[in-house]
Amino acid sequence: MSLISLVNSLFTVYKWLILARVIISWVAPYSAHPVVRFVYDMTEPLLSRLRRSLPLVGGLDFSPFIALIIIQVMQRLVVSLLYNTLFF
């Protein structure tokens, strides 16, 4: 696996973890299952920072949505930089 594929995959996995967290928050927000705990532990550092800087709008938490946008932009930027560095 190339470095570009690895980095791209890591970003993709993190986006899936955030989506899993959103779904878990709808279905079983207070679950103590180890998988749920893992998802929360992996996503909370980023989401808590965003939550502190974003206002609540009607009681809704938009931090996962903003996080997905930020991660998508970072993924494209980092993968593009790696590609340009390695192949040009």
Residue pairs with C-beta under 8 A, 6 or more apart in sequence:
1 9
3 82
3 86
4 79
4 82
4 83
4 86
7 78
7 79
7 82
8 75
8 79
11 71
11 74
11 75
11 78
11 79
12 75
14 42
14 43
14 71
15 68
15 71
15 72
15 75
17 39
17 42
17 43
18 43
18 47
18 64
18 67
18 68
18 71
19 64
19 68
20 39
21 39
21 40
21 43
21 47
21 64
22 64
24 31
24 36
24 39
24 40
28 36
43 64
43 67
46 67
47 63
47 64
47 67
50 63
50 66
50 67
51 61
51 63
54 62
54 63
54 66
